[in-house]
Amino acid sequence: MKAVIETGGKQYYVEEGSVIYVEKLDAKENDKVKFDKVLMANGVCGTPTLTGAYVEGEVVKNGKNKKIIVYKYNQKKNYHRTQGHRQPYTKVEIKKIVVK
């Protein structure tokens, strides 16, 4: 079964057994998480979400993504600035998709 869920302001296309990287959740490793905002499951769309449908997963890891460099530059003004940023994430393995 396949579904589209929303978390952290983004939408993810998931199926049972898939692993996704989502915005940081308040959960520790091996905790169970439940996504209630299911937009579509098994070809059935909600308006805007499906009632009674949810996706269960398990937190595999909390961490930070690879560092990206933010570089600002103004030509002819002798100005440049370099700054790094690492976005925190939560790695979740999808265990079960339930549609009622």
Beta strands, then each sheet from edge to edge (+ up, - down):
strand 1: 2-7
strand 2: 10-15
strand 3: 19-23
strand 4: 32-35
strand 5: 38-41
strand 6: 44-45
strand 7: 54-64
strand 8: 68-74
strand 9: 79-85
strand 10: 88-98
sheet 1: 2+ 1- 5+ 6-
sheet 2: 3+ 10- 7+ 4-
sheet 3: 8+ 9-
end
